[in-house]
Amino acid sequence: MATTIDGPPRAGAAPLRPGRTARPGPGALERGRRRMFWPFTAPALAVYAVLFVAPVGYALWTSLHRWDGMGAMDWRGLQNYSLLFHDPRFRTSLVNTLELMVIGGTVTFVLSFALTLVLREMRARLFARSVLFFPSLVNGMVFGIAAGFLFSPTGPVNRALELFGVTTPPRWLSTDNLLPMVLGTLVWTATGYYTSIIMAAVDQIPEHLYEAAELDGAGPFQRFRHITLPCAWDVIAVCAVLWTVSSVKIFELILLYGGSTNAYPPVSSWNTAVYVYAEAFPQGTVPRLGTATAAATVSLAMVTLITVVLRRLLRREPIEY
């Protein structure tokens, strides 16, 4: 064992206080990292400030005015926000946004966990994951066109139902069914996407954990509950945040399912993104950019709040294996 010999203190060195030990300074490698932090980070921060912070700040400023995008701005203060919550269209849009977020997220992750439980035991799971991931690669316009063909009154879906004796099939694309159709499409496209992300985390879990649990008599669900879920929890938490952000930005599906060349979708199917678009680009009236940016600001604040709450609720101690 190496022995350290303490020499006499250097001349002029400050004596240490009783009960305190000298802290070693940063090494050469650490000092080099600190010196390189800002040269590498500053360009990214500059791009972030120009492309995100500045537009958000300008949107906040615009939300305090009445503006049509061409003339002079007319100061209104918080009146735009007050008008928002007195507008039944915005309240409907806000409720629909929360429904898509909560109901769609719950169904999506329940199906993703079920598929993870099944795929974990499959031999051809890589091929199955590729098939499940494929719908997330397709543009939303394709789903709108396909839905118009499949679910039309004389489409293949109703033809198939007639073979089973259904003489009065549902009106799939009616106003009352637009939001459930959008929700079903979202779940269909998002389930494979999040299943692939979760399975990528599951592949990193050591196999001996599952083998030990199987020897102890644990079934597939117990192995999922006590091994897969805790070990992949960090990735699941990130997926929950991704879903929260993406569910607020849904736009093209609602416009394709319920809109036309001459009219917007019915108000009962709007979410906040469609409301912002309708206020910024109204048909036959002057644009109301102040109200539109106020609605966008409320949506941003809502997403930020829900994301922070989710991160707090889903925080767990990291598991090392």
C-alpha positions in Angstrom: 0.0 0.0 0.0 1.4 3.4 -0.9 2.2 5.7 2.0 1.7 9.5 1.8 4.1 11.6 3.8 2.9 15.0 4.8 5.5 17.6 4.5 5.7 21.0 6.2 3.3 23.6 5.0 4.5 26.0 2.3 5.5 29.5 3.3 2.7 32.0 2.8 0.0 29.3 2.5 -3.2 30.1 4.3 -3.8 27.7 7.2 -6.9 25.4 6.9 -9.7 26.0 9.4 -10.3 23.2 11.9 -12.8 20.7 10.6 -12.4 21.7 6.9 -10.4 19.9 4.2 -8.9 21.3 1.1 -11.0 20.8 -2.1 -9.0 19.7 -5.1 -9.3 22.1 -8.0 -10.6 21.0 -11.4 -8.3 19.0 -13.5 -6.9 20.0 -16.9 -9.6 17.9 -18.7 -12.4 19.6 -16.7 -11.0 23.0 -17.3 -10.7 22.3 -21.0 -14.4 21.2 -21.1 -15.4 24.4 -19.3 -13.5 26.6 -21.8 -15.2 24.8 -24.8 -18.7 25.0 -23.3 -19.7 28.4 -24.6 -18.0 28.2 -28.1 -20.0 25.0 -28.8 -23.3 26.1 -27.0 -23.5 29.7 -28.2 -24.4 29.0 -31.8 -27.2 26.6 -30.7 -28.5 29.2 -28.3 -28.4 31.9 -30.9 -30.5 29.7 -33.4 -32.9 28.8 -30.5 -33.3 32.5 -29.6 -33.9 33.6 -33.2 -36.2 30.8 -34.3 -38.2 30.2 -31.1 -37.7 32.8 -28.3 -38.1 35.8 -30.6 -41.3 34.5 -32.4 -42.8 33.6 -29.1 -42.1 37.0 -27.7 -43.5 38.7 -30.8 -46.6 36.5 -30.5 -47.1 37.6 -26.9 -46.8 41.2 -27.9 -49.2 40.7 -30.8 -51.8 39.0 -28.5 -52.1 42.3 -26.6 -53.3 44.2 -29.7 -56.0 44.2 -32.3 -54.3 43.6 -35.7 -55.2 42.4 -39.1 -51.7 41.8 -40.2 -51.4 44.9 -42.5 -52.5 48.0 -40.7 -51.4 49.6 -37.4 -51.7 47.7 -34.2 -54.4 48.8 -31.7 -53.5 48.2 -28.1 -56.1 46.1 -26.2 -54.1 44.7 -23.2 -55.6 41.5 -21.9 -59.0 42.0 -23.6 -58.1 39.4 -26.2 -57.7 36.8 -23.5 -60.9 37.8 -21.9 -62.8 37.5 -25.2 -61.2 34.0 -25.7 -62.8 32.5 -22.6 -66.2 34.1 -23.4 -66.1 32.6 -27.0 -67.9 29.2 -27.0 -65.9 28.1 -30.0 -62.6 28.5 -28.1 -64.1 26.6 -25.0 -65.2 23.8 -27.3 -61.7 23.7 -29.0 -60.0 23.6 -25.6 -62.2 20.8 -24.3 -61.6 18.8 -27.6 -57.9 19.4 -27.3 -57.9 18.0 -23.7 -60.0 15.0 -24.9 -57.6 14.2 -27.7 -54.7 14.5 -25.3 -56.1 12.5 -22.3 -58.3 9.8 -24.0 -56.0 9.4 -27.0 -52.9 9.2 -24.8 -54.5 6.7 -22.5 -55.6 4.4 -25.3 -52.3 4.7 -27.2 -50.1 3.8 -24.2 -52.4 1.0 -23.0 -52.1 -0.5 -26.5 -48.4 0.2 -26.6 -47.8 -1.6 -23.3 -49.9 -4.5 -24.5 -47.9 -4.8 -27.8 -44.7 -4.5 -25.8 -45.8 -7.4 -23.7 -46.5 -9.5 -26.8 -43.5 -8.4 -28.9 -41.2 -9.2 -26.0 -42.0 -12.9 -26.4 -42.1 -13.0 -30.2 -39.3 -14.3 -32.4 -40.1 -12.1 -35.4 -40.5 -8.9 -33.3 -38.3 -6.8 -35.5 -40.5 -7.4 -38.5 -43.6 -6.8 -36.4 -42.2 -3.5 -35.1 -41.5 -2.4 -38.7 -45.1 -3.1 -39.6 -46.4 -1.2 -36.6 -44.1 1.7 -37.2 -45.1 2.1 -40.9 -48.4 4.2 -40.3 -46.4 6.9 -38.6 -44.5 7.5 -41.8 -47.6 8.2 -43.9 -48.7 11.8 -44.5 -51.9 12.8 -42.8 -53.5 13.7 -46.2 -53.3 10.0 -47.2 -55.5 9.1 -44.2 -58.0 11.8 -45.1 -58.3 10.5 -48.7 -58.4 6.9 -47.5 -61.1 7.7 -45.0 -63.3 9.4 -47.6 -63.0 6.2 -49.7 -63.3 3.5 -47.0 -66.1 5.1 -44.9 -68.3 6.7 -47.5 -71.9 5.5 -47.6 -71.1 3.1 -50.5 -67.5 2.4 -49.4 -65.9 -0.9 -48.6 -66.6 -0.7 -44.9 -70.3 -0.4 -45.3 -70.3 -3.0 -48.0 -68.6 -5.4 -45.6 -71.1 -4.6 -42.9 -73.9 -5.5 -45.3 -72.5 -9.0 -45.6 -73.0 -9.4 -41.8 -76.6 -8.2 -42.0 -76.1 -4.6 -41.0 -78.6 -2.7 -43.1 -78.2 0.7 -41.4 -74.5 1.2 -40.9 -73.2 4.2 -38.9 -72.6 7.5 -40.7 -68.9 7.4 -40.2 -68.1 10.9 -41.5 -71.0 12.7 -40.0 -70.5 15.8 -37.8 -71.1 13.8 -34.6 -68.5 11.2 -35.6 -65.7 13.5 -36.8 -63.8 13.7 -33.5 -64.0 9.9 -32.8 -62.7 9.3 -36.3 -59.8 11.7 -35.8 -59.1 10.1 -32.4 -59.1 6.6 -33.9 -56.7 7.6 -36.6 -54.3 9.2 -34.1 -54.3 6.1 -32.0 -53.7 3.9 -35.0 -50.7 6.0 -36.2 -49.2 6.8 -32.8 -49.4 3.3 -31.2 -46.7 1.8 -33.5 -44.5 4.9 -33.1 -44.5 4.8 -29.3 -44.3 1.0 -29.2 -41.1 1.1 -31.3 -39.6 3.7 -28.9 -40.5 1.6 -25.8 -39.2 -1.6 -27.4 -35.9 0.1 -28.2 -35.5 0.6 -24.4 -36.7 -2.9 -23.6 -34.0 -4.3 -25.9 -31.4 -2.8 -23.6 -32.7 -4.7 -20.5 -30.3 -7.6 -19.7 -31.8 -11.0 -20.5 -30.7 -12.6 -17.3 -33.3 -10.4 -15.4 -36.1 -12.1 -17.4 -34.5 -15.5 -17.0 -34.3 -15.1 -13.2 -37.9 -14.0 -13.0 -39.0 -16.9 -15.1 -37.2 -19.3 -12.9 -39.0 -17.8 -9.9 -42.3 -18.5 -11.6 -43.2 -15.0 -12.8 -45.6 -14.9 -15.7 -45.4 -12.5 -18.7 -47.5 -9.8 -17.0 -45.5 -10.0 -13.8 -42.2 -9.8 -15.8 -43.6 -6.7 -17.6 -44.7 -5.1 -14.3 -41.6 -5.8 -12.3 -38.9 -5.7 -14.9 -39.9 -4.0 -18.2 -41.9 -1.2 -16.7 -39.4 0.0 -14.1 -36.3 -0.5 -16.4 -38.0 1.4 -19.3 -39.6 4.1 -17.1 -37.4 7.0 -18.2 -38.2 6.3 -21.9 -41.9 6.0 -21.1 -41.8 9.3 -19.3 -40.2 10.9 -22.4 -42.9 9.4 -24.6 -45.6 10.8 -22.4 -44.2 14.3 -22.9 -43.8 13.8 -26.6 -47.5 12.8 -26.8 -48.6 15.8 -24.8 -46.8 18.2 -27.2 -47.8 16.4 -30.4 -51.5 16.1 -29.4 -51.9 19.9 -29.2 -50.5 20.4 -32.7 -53.0 18.1 -34.5 -54.4 20.1 -37.4 -54.4 18.5 -40.8 -56.5 15.4 -39.8 -59.3 17.6 -38.5 -59.2 19.8 -41.5 -59.1 16.8 -43.9 -61.9 14.8 -42.2 -64.3 17.7 -41.7 -63.3 20.6 -44.0 -63.9 21.4 -47.6 -62.7 23.9 -50.1 -65.3 26.4 -49.1 -65.8 25.8 -45.4 -63.9 24.9 -42.2 -64.8 21.7 -40.3 -67.7 21.9 -37.9 -66.9 23.8 -34.7 -67.8 20.7 -32.6 -64.6 19.0 -34.0 -62.2 21.9 -33.6 -59.1 21.9 -31.4 -57.0 24.9 -30.4 -54.8 24.6 -33.5 -57.8 24.8 -35.8 -59.2 27.7 -33.8 -55.9 29.6 -34.2 -56.0 29.0 -38.0 -59.6 30.0 -38.3 -58.9 33.3 -36.4 -55.8 34.1 -38.4 -57.3 33.2 -41.8 -61.1 33.7 -41.5 -63.3 33.3 -44.5 -64.9 36.5 -45.7 -63.8 38.7 -42.8 -60.7 40.5 -41.6 -57.9 38.4 -40.0 -57.9 38.6 -36.2 -54.2 38.0 -35.4 -54.5 39.4 -31.9 -57.1 36.8 -30.9 -55.2 34.0 -32.8 -51.9 34.7 -31.1 -53.7 34.9 -27.7 -55.2 31.4 -28.3 -51.8 30.1 -29.4 -50.3 31.6 -26.2 -52.9 29.9 -24.0 -52.2 26.6 -25.8 -48.4 27.0 -25.2 -49.0 27.8 -21.5 -51.3 24.8 -21.2 -48.8 22.4 -22.7 -46.0 23.8 -20.6 -47.9 23.4 -17.4 -49.0 19.8 -18.3 -45.5 18.9 -19.3 -44.0 20.2 -16.0 -46.7 18.3 -14.0 -46.0 15.1 -16.0 -42.3 15.4 -15.4 -42.9 15.7 -11.7 -45.4 12.9 -11.5 -43.2 10.5 -13.6 -40.0 11.2 -11.9 -38.4 8.0 -10.5 -35.0 7.1 -9.2 -32.8 5.7 -12.0 -32.3 2.0 -12.1 -28.8 0.7 -12.8 -28.3 -2.8 -14.2 
